Each structure stands twice: as structure tokens, then as C-alpha cells.
């Protein structure tokens, strides 16, 4: 075989791990393990509610986060009573300690959920948690509000990969990027990033301009609402 | 080329990453699409995990290896390998993976005192559900929710353990919970005496103090995070107040526990866990698209300190043991402990997800347990192994000859052929020891052309400094291979990848910033058993002990696997980083490996003479001075009465190694360096992928699991399989 017939590798879908938090709550892969009956029921319900609607998916994601945590907490709590530690029944001190741990656990859950809420945005529900989740999910999922799209205009002389993660309803807001930075503080930031109205007037266009001399690497940063300063999403650029 | 023609893959190196890639590319599901040839320097596979059988068929390793219970990818492939191998248990005693690996739940660390003495802190880690490599049934095990949940369980286990220590006397030995055990407690077992009851009550109070303080600090931390996020400016005063409260609580607790070694250890563990979780929230790691990589510019201790861990915790043997575990000392210098915080945190959290046992030991040498089975399976699948091939150069295609838009690619691979096999046959690398296929410590010269001459000339096929060869070979893209998996160690890259380093800034950065170090190890075979030597405890994996050999593995389980005239009573392995030489060894410095080998011998003798008595009091005379007559020479019988008291020259009959070959160097994750790693998925070079624990593979630390993940990624880069979602833990924050 001659060298001209050399084989080529396919371009990979990605070249780095998905480190983002939201990815942790994606559906487990069938090839990666069995799905429990409880989980399957959750998926089926979520599927029927969420469909392909981004808003409903976002709400479902938030519910999965919180629901799963509550479920884990409950499971942990059950273990307190289920495991046959002989010392537990015989020592008052330990029983008191377990009570304290249970209180700690119960206090941690609301704190944790509050923290999660601030991270995920206002769509995630507040405590009380488990009982109210399904109803709110259905309500929000039924809204079926379609968000406008964000298109991307890229000006670069080199290959670039872009990942954009925006919260729902952000497309109509006055968005601004605070610049994308590499981990190495000595590398100059990417600053020529602007949001402009899309040509067809529907949604926004994200314009990213990469200077010719920009070092290769991964750059990341947040996108905020210019008026309120609120974080609305993240933007990542990998420059080969 | 027709579509039916197999795609030829040249795999360079035979370590964990290369073998994992080969195993993936030759899975039956590919239906023979990939035809793989493995090129290996010398006579055996294994890389840093290679082992061999020496005199008396004793096992000789590069170091002390255990597999942790979170090595999901490594165990999964290993189990599949044994299943496919389908050994007959009546013909081979190591037929199944459960024969090959067994739980090693006893761990220990040494706690040093200002006077130079050490106390021992031993732990039995109870079994966890499932087995490593089982299908993952959790919704998503590597989630923050799971981490918090597991942390709560861990804290509970630790606290219950402390309680049992305070009130249960010797019952703890049979209890299923985890345990920390300091030096033997004189009062244990006599719980009925009033003074003991008072001690127990005091201890219970301290125990409650630990629990309360843990809860307080955790609660304060979470509140801080909530305040900071909801009102970054207005809450500043409150946040500072909470920080002060947490600091005060830590100090008071440490004061209260200062006279109780194992409760102090308990608190330090709790402190580490809580601080890690709070730091994750405070640094916004849960939403940062870089995940834990966002804190990789910090050293782990530095980051923990920022998040409130106490000085005592940061100086504890627990933290020191973490650094020891990964040889995290730049240039092997103990005064420069450096471990990237994100990598350390990821590894620590992954260790919360052990299955079956916290650690697993191998029933035989790592070569016999891991690489011989893989070799046999891969041979059956049609893989070709070209032993005695030393890679000299990876030649890139001339940049000026590339078509517009064409990516650079590997045009040729150039090898030194170290030996040819007689009559053009295939080299048969394995030997039989007790019906187990094993690797020998030396090549079988009788299979080599001119073997007598090579043996008389003492050809050192694995030595980087022995450049003798019988021929040169160049294989070319298109003619001989289509794709390349470069699976050699990072230390060897500068020498064989000159084209890459010359043309590519990223490769220059990688070899400049991703550090490697030399390591050292020694093994001793002793006449008396561990109890007689003064170690009454179960077989242990022990770390944070005296330098320069701070890590010890009790390997008594290997006695029956070797073939001594009279069996030894005990076998012990030691390993550590090896402090770098003053001057880098040039390629022409032929005596360098010999000098380093001698340095390790000297280190080992000094260590045995001066330190081992603190672990094995009966192995020394008058507190120090090793009893050299304990050491067994393979050429002697155990009952030999002529040994006398012996002297240190008896150590020469033992095994020690200075792992100084560039490809054997251990890769570090020093702060600021992980970002310079290159992924096996990187497609800058059209027909090349890299594999090894030195690549950007998710875990980014020097271990078997990193290497296996990297190998699976390399296979994905070529064949799109396995899917990235199947690589357990790759997509981790």
C-alpha cells in the first residue's frame, strides 16, 4: 500500500472529560450498568414530562439533583437503624450520638439544597422537598415554552471548539462575557466576545474573535446579565 | 486498500496502558478489524508493573503494588481477561480473578514523634458492597450528592469506631466496623474496673466532642457558602465570624485530644473529609467547567489550609501518607512535597467509592497476575508480540510535504533490534512455576540467535544505557502500520520524539512541566515469621514510616508461590521515591545505573539497621542493628547453621532495584502541571495516539487505573470504542 492511501483517524467528538456538574446527573448508560427499578420509574416519568423541551429538561435536572440527594439521605438514615451494631442498643451515649448525627443530616439537607438552588438558578424548588417535587415538575414541564436559539459566529484562523451552556430564557437578556481565561494567569484572556441580535431578529448571536497569536489551550469564563450581574451560563473555548 | 483489510496498529510498549489499548482494539466485537503488533524492549511485558522470577523462583518487582478498590477500569478489564482465558482450576491454581486478587483490608500509617520514634496506627477497613469491576448500579456514583452521602456514612463509621474503642475493649477485633488502633492499650479487656469505666466515660465525652465539632464546622461551612453566594458583600462579616468560630472549635478540640493518639487520628480524618467537602463548595468546584482541575495550581496541603484544615492535620501521618502513596516529592526531595490539589482531591474522593475491599493484593507477582494472562489472551486473539525491540525514533512526515489541511502524521518508527530469535521463530516468554505461567527475571538466551555470546557479554536488554543491538528496523506508515499507540513512559519521550518536541509547543511544555522521578525498592526474605520478628498484627500495607523507605508491604502470602528449598518465614517489600542525582545522567554515563543501584543498596542497609526495629523489634539487637542472619540466601537452606550472626553483606542475596530507566520513571502531578498533559484523544497527529498514566486521562496521577483509563481512551481514539461514557470515572469533576 502506498503512503497516499494512508488511513486517517476520525475527529473525536471531544478531547477532554466532561467535568461540568450537570453532566453528573445525566442518565446512566445502559452499557455502563444496570438501571434500578426506582431510577427507571424516575426516567420514565421524567421522559413523559420533559420530552425535548429545554425548560422542562432544566427543571427535571434540578429535581434529579435534589431528589437524588434526598433519596440518598433517606437511605443513609435507614442504615442507621438497619445495621446490626451490637453497641447501638446497649450504649445510651451512642444512641444520643446517632440522634445528633441524624439531626446533623437533616439540617444539612436544607442547607445543601439551598446551596444547590443558588447554583442551579431560581427554577429549582425550595424545601420542603421530596413531596412537592413531582407536582412542580409537571407544572413547569407543561409550560412548553420554547426558547430562542443562540447562534455562534467564530472568527479564527485555527481550529476552535466552543462549548456554550446557557440557562433557560437567557437569550432575550442583555448578555455579556467577562472574558475567557486559561488556567495559567500569564496567558492573555480572550476578550473580544460579544452578544449581538441575530440577523433574523430571533435570539442572539455570539461573536467570538480569536487573535492570531493566541496560545493554544482551554479558555473558560462566565456569561452574565449586564443589568443585574447575575451569572447566566458558562462559555468554554478550546484552541488547538 | 479494500475495506476488508485489517487496520494495522503498532503499539509501542507493553505496560498497563498499552495492554489495555490492545485489549480494547482486539475485542471480538471488532471482528478482527484491528491487527495489533506490540513492540517491547527486552523480554517481558509490564513496564513499571513488570515482575520476574529470580533464584528460588522468588518474585522480583519494581516496587510494592496494591490495587485500590476504586480501580474500576483496571478490575473490569482484568476480570474480562480471566473470564476469556478460562483457565482450568485443576491445572492452574490461579484460574479466576478471585484467585489472583484478594482483599487487603489492613492499612497502617506511622505517626512520628519529635524524638524520632514512631507509633503505629493501624486500621481495618471493613468490606464495601459489591466488587470492583461490577456493573455500576448507582444512579451516578461520582456525583456530589453521592460524595456527601458517602461522607456522612464515613463519618458515622469513624465515630462509631471511636466509641467502640472507648467502651468495648478487645471486642473491637471481631467487630465488622472500621477501626483505628494505636499501640496496644494496657487497659483493654478489663472493662469492669472502676478506673476503666471512668476512662471510658472520659473517652465518650471526647468522642462526643469530635462529633459535635465535626457537625459544627460542617454546618458553619455550608452556611458560609450559602451566605457568600446569596450576598457576597453584605455577608462578609458573618462569614468571618463563622470562620473564627470554626477555627476556635478546631483548636479546642485538638487541645482536648492531644493525649489520645487514635482519637487525634480520628479527628484528623474527619477534619480532612469536612475540609475537602467545604472547599469544594467554597471554590465553586461544583459548577466550574474545569471541575477539580480549577484548583490544580494549588498544592493539596496549601488548598486544605486555605479551607481551614488545622496545622496538625496538615502535618499528620494521614496527609503525609497521601503524598508518600504517590511519591509526591519533586525530584524525590522530601523537603519539596508537591501534589496538585485537584488531582489529590479527585483521587481521594474516588477512594470513597471502593467496592469489595479498600485495597487488593496480588497472589503472585504483578507480571504473573496481570501481564501473563493478558499476554495469553491477546496471543489467542492474534496479536503479534515483537520482543527485543527498542524504540529509537518516532519520525514525523516532512511538514513541507503535507497537503493543504492535512494533519501531521507519523511516517516511520525506527527500532534497535536487541536480539533475533533463532530460526526465525517466535520468542516464548513465559515459564511455568507451580503450574502458573510466569515471567522470568532474565531472558531465555537459549532462544536467541547467538544467545551464548549475548549472555557472556551480559547484555542488559532493559537498561537504557546498554545500547547494543544486532540490527536496526524501520517500519513505515502504509507499508507496515496505519496507526500508532505510543505507550512508553514519559521519561523516554524526549529521546524518541524529537520531531514532536521540535515542532510542537505543547509537547515541549509537556516534557518540561510534567515531572517524573526515579524510584527505589527492595525486598527481603527472612527466616522467622512476622510474629517472631515482633509484628503480631495481620498482613498490612503500611506507609508514612521512616525515610527513605516509608512504604512497606507485608507479603507473607507469596511464600507458597515461590520455590525455596525451605520456605522463608516472612517476605517484606519496601519502596519509595529516589532522590535525584546531583547531575543528570547523560546517555554515555554507562556507570550511572550501577551507581544508583549501589545507592539503593546502601539506603536499604541503613534503613534496616536504623529504623526497622520500630516495626519489627525482634529483628534488631539492642534497639537497632539489624540481625543480618535473618536474611535467606536462595542458595542456602533455612536450617543452615553456618550463618552465624552474619553481617550486612548478607543483604547482597536479597533483591533491590533503582528504577532509573527513563521509561521507568514515576510520573508526578505537581501543582500547575496537569494542564500540560496531552490527552490520548488529541488528534493533532493524524495516526498517533498516546497512552500512559502521564497523559491527560481524567485521574491524571501515577497509578494502574490512570494507565488503564488512558489505554482505553487511546483505543477510543482509533476505533471509537469503548464509548467514553463506558470508561468509569473519566467524566468526573
Interface residues (C-beta under 8 A of the other chain):
Chain A: X1 X2 X3 X4 X5 X6 X7 X8 X9 X10 X11 X12 X13 X14 X15 X16 X17 X18 X19 X20 X21 X23 X24 X25 X26 X28 X29 X31 X32 X33 X34 X35 X36 X39 X65 X68 X69 X72 X73 X75 X76 X79 X80 X85 X86 X87 X91 X93 X94 X96 X97 X98 X100 X101 X104 X105 X107 X108 X111 X112 X114 X115 X118 X119 X163 X165 X182 X183 X184 X215 X216 X217 X218 X220 X234 X236 X240
Chain B: X1 X7 X135 X136 X137 X138 X139 X140 X142 X143 X144 X145 X146 X148 X149 X152 X153 X155 X156 X159 X160 X163 X164 X167 X168 X175 X177 X204 X207 X208 X211 X212 X215 X218 X219 X222 X223 X225 X226 X229 X230 X281 X286 X287 X288 X289 X290 X291 X292 X293 X294 X296 X297 X407 X409 X411 X476 X477 X478 X479 X482 X483 X505 X506 X672 X675 X679 X681 X682 X683 X684 X686 X687 X689 X696 X698 X716 X717 X718 X720 X723 X724 X725 X726 X728 X730 X731 X732 X733
